[in-house]
Amino acid sequence: MTITQVIPSFIIGVAGGSGSGKTTVSGQIRAMVGVDQLAYLQHDSYYRDTPHLSLDERAQINYDHPDSLETSLLVEHLQALRQGQPIEVPSYDFGIYARQSTTRTVHPARIIVVDGMLIFVEKTLRELMDMRIFVDTDSDLRFIRRLRRDIVDRGRSLDSVVEQYLTTVRPMHLEFVEPSKRYADVIIPQGGENRVAMAMIVSRVQAILAQN
């Protein structure tokens, strides 16, 4: 009989508004600690699949609302990783608003990094986290970064990005993301550019790994 090894994982959550620099902070933690030491998950991978809807109907979904994400699956995956089980993370195609048929295998690790703008909103999810980081960036910088990303990486038009920002991104940020900052253990102004904060976080992660 095979006995599954329970991994005493330390889960780090990195939240913040759209375009705040969450991925940059997560990337710096991974680069400075070593990608082989961590498992990395993004809440964006867990957008609900809605194949019964047309492309136009899928495009009208409010993707900045917590209900657009299958957070319960992310919770299950984090619990599985802590039980020493590998998981299959969904792959999401933002161009057609649908999950792809392929998945990404993630193996258990001592450190797990999860990022996403809404990860502190759901109590069940945030209570799994041992360290909660909120990346605090001015709204004008966040909008410019989102504008560039959506046009260059996702093939969106200028008008569609602006319309989405005004109708869903900004209202949902004010309703859900900004209030969730109160659950953070660490708030990082300037995101990954804040060298002092990043050094402190990485030092803490390295100390946890040293305990192993």
PyMOL commands that set and color helices and strands:
alter all, ss='L'
color gray80, all
select helices_A, chain A and resi 22-33+35-37+43-46+55-59+66-68+71-82+123-126+139-152+158-177+179-183+191-193+195-210
alter helices_A, ss='H'
color red, helices_A
select strands_A, chain A and resi 10-16+38-42+87-93+98-106+111-115+131-136+186-189
alter strands_A, ss='S'
color yellow, strands_A
deselect
rebuild
show_as cartoon
